């Protein structure tokens, strides 16, 4: 199954992303649970968190070469926004 690709992503506060997919659906994704993992600790810095970018091709969002979240995770666990 093909999951929608990411068209747009933005940090809307210190722990939530607004993600728009190529099927026009929008989801809110809370990164708070990920902060317990060492890999995601830098995202607790609000200024760094706000540097989020969509990965080339829309397969995820990235902050650096070592910090990313896949479109699958964002799609499956994001909260749909009407």
Buried (B, 14 or more C-beta within 10 A) or exposed (E): EEBBBBBEBEBEEBBBBBBBBEEEBBBBBEBEEBBEEEEBEBBBEEEBBEEBEBBEEBBBBBBEEEBBBBBEBBBEEBEEEE
